[in-house]
Amino acid sequence: MILGLLRSTSTLTYKWARRLVIALIGGTVCLLGVAMLVLPGPGLLVIPLGLGILGLEFAFARRWLLRVRESANGMVTEAARWRWWRRPPPTDGEG
């Protein structure tokens, strides 16, 4: 009985410790990404990385990461549709 209580307590402590460590690391990475939006650095790449870390334990971060991923896919689709990087075809006789 006492051994079972100790096991459940240690499991509970491990879960909370893991959750706390993930929250600290993921939150720090997200804050660094937000800081990199105004400072030199790849802020737009670091923020989803932080959300991915937070998403290991927290459902809200998974939802935000999904929203970010959908927005990025939409932007890529729009950029591919506009084809802004290609030159227009040459015209005949004008030069």
Secondary structure, DSSP 8 states (H G I E B T S, - for coil): -HHHHHHHHHHHHHHHHHHHHHHHHHHHHHHHHHHHHHSSS-HHHHHHHHHHHHTTT-HHHHHHHHHHHHHHHHHHHHHHHHTTTS-----SS--
